[in-house]
Amino acid sequence: MFLFTVLLVPALSAVGGLAADEHTYQRTDPVTGQQLLCNRCPPGTRLRAHCTRSRQTECAPCGAGLFTEFWNYIPDCLRCDACSDQQRVVRQCNGTVNTLCECEAGFYWDQHFCRRHSVCKPGHGLKASGTPHRDTVCEACADGHFADIRQAQSTCHTHNTCKDHEHLVLPGSRWHDSVCATCEQLTPKAWVDVFEPVLYGLQVQYGISTERLQKLVNRRVRKKKRAAEEDLLDLPSILEEAHRNQLADRIARKILRVQQSHCKRDAM
Ligand SMILES: *[C@@H]1O[C@H](CO)[C@@H](O)[C@H](O)[C@H]1NC(C)=O
């Protein structure tokens, strides 16, 4: 029944010669009861008075901060949107188009807010950078690849292959590169540098800042007056004292692997 009515109405009005279109609308004259075809008001204006038998529709321009985008017969123009914090104006409202806002660089629109672009998790590389309309897209690195979390938002890279004179000190994982070093490089003084990317990766995963780690180490150093480059070997016990047992365990295992590399007898 509903469908029948809907289909029938346009047919009847066409018979009456009164077919409203984009620029007109139908109105029953309140005095005579006669069907009228009034002009709509153009974009940038609104209805001031409906048409009558003797007079066409009267329109009025939208004031400042207001707009109408389509041919209309609404009594009030629409209010222009205001861009929120973290948004910039892409297009000003000008009476016929609404304000167009876009999230600032580093943010994307998520339903009702600008959210900061995600940073890929350790072991995940950047697949597509975020845009104002879409978050960052990350992908888990495939075997033999890693995403270096020291450089935020990097793609997955292939693990480094050690050169002839180097040893594979630590096999690569998804979140760090293979660590290659010559035996000379694996002196206690220098192997801190070799280990640094791995340590940093673990810090990120366990949410401990370099400053915090440094504080823990410094506390120990003051107590025991030990050389800084050997502190790395103490890190697991330092971290255990600070109740960071899981991180302590991961670092201890990585250190062990380095110590078990071919250089252990002469260099470590
Ligand atoms: C408002 O801006 C739109 C698009 O930028 C343009 O097409 C239109 O002519 C402008 N209207 C007025 C009244 O300036």
The ligand as a Tripos MOL2 file, in Angstrom:
@<TRIPOS>MOLECULE
LIG
   14    14     1     0     0
SMALL
NO_CHARGES

@<TRIPOS>ATOM
      1 C1         32.3810   29.1540   -2.3070 C.3       1 LIG1
      2 O1         33.4270   28.2250   -2.5710 O.3       1 LIG1
      3 C2         33.0910   27.2560   -3.5670 C.3       1 LIG1
      4 C3         34.2240   26.2530   -3.6440 C.3       1 LIG1
      5 O2         35.4080   26.7420   -3.1390 O.3       1 LIG1
      6 C4         32.8430   27.9710   -4.9040 C.3       1 LIG1
      7 O3         32.5140   27.0170   -5.8820 O.3       1 LIG1
      8 C5         31.7120   28.9670   -4.7120 C.3       1 LIG1
      9 O4         31.5260   29.6970   -5.8770 O.3       1 LIG1
     10 C6         32.0000   29.9210   -3.5570 C.3       1 LIG1
     11 N1         30.8260   30.7130   -3.3070 N.am      1 LIG1
     12 C7         30.8770   32.0100   -3.0230 C.2       1 LIG1
     13 C8         29.5810   32.6600   -2.7170 C.3       1 LIG1
     14 O5         31.9140   32.6450   -3.0310 O.2       1 LIG1
@<TRIPOS>BOND
     1     1     2 1
     2     1    10 1
     3     2     3 1
     4     3     4 1
     5     3     6 1
     6     4     5 1
     7     6     7 1
     8     6     8 1
     9     8     9 1
    10     8    10 1
    11    10    11 1
    12    11    12 1
    13    12    13 1
    14    12    14 2
@<TRIPOS>SUBSTRUCTURE
     1 LIG1         1 GROUP 0 **** ****
